[in-house]
Amino acid sequence: MFLSSSLDSYLMIQDVILDVMNKKIRGFSLLDF
């Protein structure tokens, strides 16, 4: 039970991070990192 709920939280956080990174990549060139 705990493992499955923590996995769901991890996947949700990962989706948010990927979304933010995609927006950054669109906003800046890769050279700006």
TORPA-4810 file (N, C-alpha, C, O; in nm, 3 decimals):
<nodes>
NODE_1_0.085_-0.120_0.000_0.000_0.000_0.000_0.089_0.125_0.000_0.072_0.214_-0.084_M
NODE_2_0.183_0.130_0.094_0.271_0.248_0.101_0.356_0.260_-0.026_0.371_0.369_-0.082_F
NODE_3_0.410_0.148_-0.071_0.495_0.152_-0.191_0.417_0.201_-0.312_0.468_0.281_-0.390_L
NODE_4_0.294_0.153_-0.328_0.219_0.193_-0.447_0.182_0.340_-0.440_0.181_0.407_-0.543_S
NODE_5_0.150_0.392_-0.322_0.114_0.534_-0.315_0.239_0.620_-0.332_0.230_0.729_-0.389_S
NODE_6_0.355_0.575_-0.285_0.475_0.655_-0.304_0.519_0.651_-0.450_0.575_0.748_-0.501_S
NODE_7_0.494_0.539_-0.517_0.525_0.530_-0.660_0.437_0.625_-0.739_0.484_0.693_-0.831_L
NODE_8_0.308_0.631_-0.705_0.218_0.725_-0.772_0.266_0.869_-0.753_0.265_0.948_-0.847_D
NODE_9_0.307_0.902_-0.631_0.356_1.037_-0.603_0.481_1.065_-0.686_0.496_1.174_-0.742_S
NODE_10_0.570_0.968_-0.693_0.693_0.984_-0.770_0.661_1.009_-0.917_0.720_1.097_-0.980_Y
NODE_11_0.567_0.932_-0.973_0.532_0.949_-1.114_0.469_1.085_-1.138_0.494_1.148_-1.241_L
NODE_12_0.387_1.132_-1.044_0.325_1.263_-1.060_0.431_1.373_-1.055_0.428_1.466_-1.135_M
NODE_13_0.526_1.361_-0.962_0.634_1.459_-0.952_0.720_1.456_-1.079_0.761_1.561_-1.129_I
NODE_14_0.746_1.336_-1.130_0.826_1.322_-1.251_0.757_1.391_-1.369_0.822_1.458_-1.449_Q
NODE_15_0.625_1.375_-1.379_0.550_1.442_-1.486_0.564_1.593_-1.476_0.583_1.661_-1.577_D
NODE_16_0.555_1.645_-1.354_0.567_1.790_-1.334_0.707_1.837_-1.374_0.721_1.939_-1.442_V
NODE_17_0.809_1.764_-1.332_0.947_1.802_-1.365_0.969_1.799_-1.516_1.030_1.890_-1.571_I
NODE_18_0.919_1.694_-1.582_0.935_1.686_-1.727_0.865_1.801_-1.797_0.916_1.856_-1.894_L
NODE_19_0.747_1.838_-1.747_0.671_1.949_-1.806_0.750_2.080_-1.792_0.760_2.157_-1.887_D
NODE_20_0.805_2.103_-1.673_0.884_2.225_-1.650_1.008_2.226_-1.739_1.042_2.328_-1.798_V
NODE_21_1.075_2.111_-1.749_1.195_2.104_-1.832_1.162_2.129_-1.979_1.237_2.197_-2.048_M
NODE_22_1.051_2.074_-2.027_1.010_2.097_-2.166_0.986_2.245_-2.191_1.024_2.297_-2.296_N
NODE_23_0.923_2.312_-2.096_0.899_2.456_-2.112_1.030_2.534_-2.114_1.045_2.628_-2.192_K
NODE_24_1.125_2.494_-2.029_1.255_2.561_-2.027_1.327_2.541_-2.159_1.386_2.634_-2.213_K
NODE_25_1.323_2.418_-2.210_1.392_2.388_-2.336_1.329_2.469_-2.450_1.400_2.515_-2.540_I
NODE_26_1.198_2.486_-2.446_1.133_2.568_-2.549_1.171_2.714_-2.532_1.187_2.786_-2.631_R
NODE_27_1.186_2.759_-2.408_1.212_2.901_-2.382_1.358_2.941_-2.406_1.386_3.055_-2.443_G
NODE_28_1.450_2.848_-2.385_1.592_2.878_-2.396_1.657_2.780_-2.493_1.605_2.670_-2.516_F
NODE_29_1.770_2.818_-2.547_1.846_2.721_-2.625_1.924_2.631_-2.529_1.944_2.666_-2.413_S
NODE_30_1.966_2.516_-2.577_2.040_2.423_-2.491_2.173_2.484_-2.444_2.225_2.445_-2.340_L
NODE_31_2.226_2.579_-2.520_2.353_2.641_-2.482_2.341_2.725_-2.356_2.441_2.751_-2.289_L
NODE_32_2.219_2.768_-2.322_2.200_2.852_-2.204_2.206_2.773_-2.074_2.214_2.832_-1.966_D
NODE_33_2.202_2.639_-2.081_2.219_2.561_-1.959_2.367_2.563_-1.922_2.407_2.504_-1.822_F
</nodes>
